[in-house]
């Protein structure tokens, strides 16, 4: 929750780490899935196209890992 707060308040920047966060959408614990959904929604509502700007790094990282 602290890291989420830092990211949403622009104190910490995301790059390829968004992949790790998105992978938590498949977690068995529904609380974790709900927190990830809320985080991604809040990140999207900030309006600066943050999620779209992270796509190239996320795709690059996924292609290296898988």
Backbone torsions as a table, in degrees:
resi	resn	phi	psi	omega
1	UNK	NA	-35.3	179.5
2	UNK	-65.7	-44.4	179.9
3	UNK	-64.5	-39.7	176.5
4	UNK	-58.8	-45.1	178.6
5	UNK	-60.6	-44.7	-179.8
6	UNK	-63.6	-40.8	-179.9
7	UNK	-66.9	-46.3	-177.2
8	UNK	-69.0	-21.3	177.5
9	UNK	-101.0	17.8	176.3
10	UNK	57.8	29.6	175.1
11	UNK	-93.7	-16.3	179.8
12	UNK	-140.0	134.2	-176.7
13	UNK	-103.0	140.1	175.4
14	UNK	-91.2	148.4	171.0
15	UNK	-134.5	-105.1	179.6
16	UNK	-79.1	-8.5	-178.0
17	UNK	-67.1	-16.8	179.7
18	UNK	-59.2	-27.9	178.1
19	UNK	-62.7	-45.3	178.9
20	UNK	-62.1	-40.1	179.6
21	UNK	-66.1	-45.4	-179.4
22	UNK	-65.1	-31.7	179.1
23	UNK	-67.4	-21.0	177.3
24	UNK	-71.6	-9.7	175.3
25	UNK	-65.1	-17.8	179.4
26	UNK	-101.4	11.7	-180.0
27	UNK	-66.2	150.6	-179.3
28	UNK	-71.7	-27.9	-177.6
29	UNK	-81.1	117.9	-178.6
30	UNK	-64.0	-26.5	178.2
31	UNK	-66.5	-40.8	178.6
32	UNK	-66.3	-44.7	178.1
33	UNK	-58.9	-42.6	-180.0
34	UNK	-66.1	-38.4	177.8
35	UNK	-64.5	-40.1	179.1
36	UNK	-66.1	-43.3	178.2
37	UNK	-60.8	-44.2	178.9
38	UNK	-63.1	-43.6	179.0
39	UNK	-60.8	-47.7	-179.4
40	UNK	-64.4	-37.0	177.1
41	UNK	-64.3	-45.9	179.5
42	UNK	-64.7	-38.6	177.5
43	UNK	-63.6	-39.6	178.9
44	UNK	-68.2	-39.0	-177.4
45	UNK	-73.2	-11.8	176.0
46	UNK	-63.1	-24.1	168.8
47	UNK	91.4	-9.7	-173.9
48	UNK	-89.7	20.9	-177.9
49	UNK	55.7	34.5	-178.0
50	UNK	-57.4	-44.5	-176.9
51	UNK	-65.4	-43.3	-178.9
52	UNK	-66.4	-34.1	178.7
53	UNK	-70.4	-21.1	-179.1
54	UNK	-88.0	-12.1	-177.8
55	UNK	-55.0	-47.8	-178.6
56	UNK	-58.2	-44.3	179.2
57	UNK	-67.4	-38.1	-179.9
58	UNK	-65.3	-44.3	179.7
59	UNK	-65.7	-40.3	178.0
60	UNK	-61.7	-44.3	-179.5
61	UNK	-67.4	-40.6	178.4
62	UNK	-64.1	-38.2	-179.3
63	UNK	-68.4	-29.8	178.0
64	UNK	-75.8	-37.1	-176.0
65	UNK	-79.7	-34.5	-175.3
66	UNK	-112.1	NA	NA
